[in-house]
Amino acid sequence: QVQLGESGGGLVQAGDSLRLSCAASGLIFRTYTMGWFPQAPGKEREFVASITWNGGRTYYLDSVKGRFTISRDNAKNTVYLQMNSLKPEDTAVYYCAAGRRGAFILSKEYEYDYWGQGTQVTVSS
């Protein structure tokens, strides 16, 4: 059974940093593309970052470029999202996702096969 478990969320002030983690089990992690999708209150889930199977390529939503960094440790079956200079509009439940097409950057929800339960990030002004 595939499981993705996010952690690292919390309540922070604008300008602060957070590092989210997503630990995976039940799949060959190193073959999957991983992504992060926040869902703000009252809004649909949206893509912010993706990383290919070996970390060779990354891709970001324009609004987070230069502030967020996605990375992975295949030895630990874990993907990370380092979030710096956080803004109140970054407030959301952040979901990690795994997609089988590991050689490709995936930016659409339907391209991902497995999802975690999410971790809440709240940024106060």
N, C-alpha and C positions, 0 to 999 in steps of 0.2 A: 504494500500500500504506500503510495507516494504521499509524503507529508512535507509541507513547507511551513516553517515557523518563524515569523518576524519578531524582532525584539529591538529595543533601543529607543522607542518613542517616549514622549514625555511633554511636559509643559516648560517652555523656555520663553525668553524675551526676544524681541526683535534684535537682530544682529548676532545672536548666539549661534552655536553650532550643535549638531546632533549627528551621531553615526548610527544608522540602522543596519541591522544584520538580518539575514534570512538563512536559516539552516535547513538543508534539504536531506531527505532520506527516502529510500525506496526507489530511487532512480539512479541511472549512471550520470551523475551530476556533470562530469567533465564533458559530456556530449551535448549538453543543453545550452541554448541561449537563455539568458536570464534578463528579466526586466522589472522595473518598478513603476507602479501605477497608483497615484494618489486619488482619493475620492473626497472632495470637499463637501461640506454639508449642503444638501439640496442640489448637488451637481452630479453629473456622470463621472465615472472613473476615466482618468486620462493618462496617457503615456508621458513619462518624464525621462526615462533612461533605459538603455539596453546594452548588453555586453555579450559578445559571442563566446563560444565554448572555451577558447583558450585565452580570452582577454585581449585578443589581438585587435579587435575593433569595438569602439563604443559610440554611442549616439545619444544626443540629448535634445529635449525640447528647448527651443530658443530661450525661453524665459528662465531656464535654470543653468544655462551654459555659463561656465566660470564660477558658479556657486556650488553646484552639485558634482560629485564624482562617484561613478559606479566602478566597483572593482570586485574581484572574486579570488577565492583561495580554493582551488580544486582539491587540495589535500584535506581541507576541512569541510568540503561540501557546503561552502558558505559564500553568499554574495553580500556585498555591502553597498550602502549609499551614504557617502559623507556629504552632509548638508551644512554649508557655511552661509553666513550673512542671511540668516533666515528672516523671512518677512511674514507679517500676519496672513497674507494671502497664501502662504504655504501650508496653512492649517488644513489638515485632512487626515483621513485614515490611509496609511500607506500599505499597499499590497505588493508582495513580490510574486513573480510568475515565472514558470519554466516552459520553454518551447523546444520541441524536438528538433527543429531545423537549426542545429547548433552553429552552422557555418554562416548564418545570416543574422543581420540586425533585424529584429522584429519590433514593430511599433504599433501594431493593432491588437486589440484584445483577442480577437478570434484566432490569432496566430499562436497563442499560448495554450498549452495543454493542461497545466496544473497551476493552482493558485493557493496562496496562504490565506490566513484568517485576518491579517491586517494588524497594524500597530498605529495607535493614535499619536499624531503630532499636533501640538497646539502651540501657536506662536502668539504671544501677547504683545501689544504695542506699547 
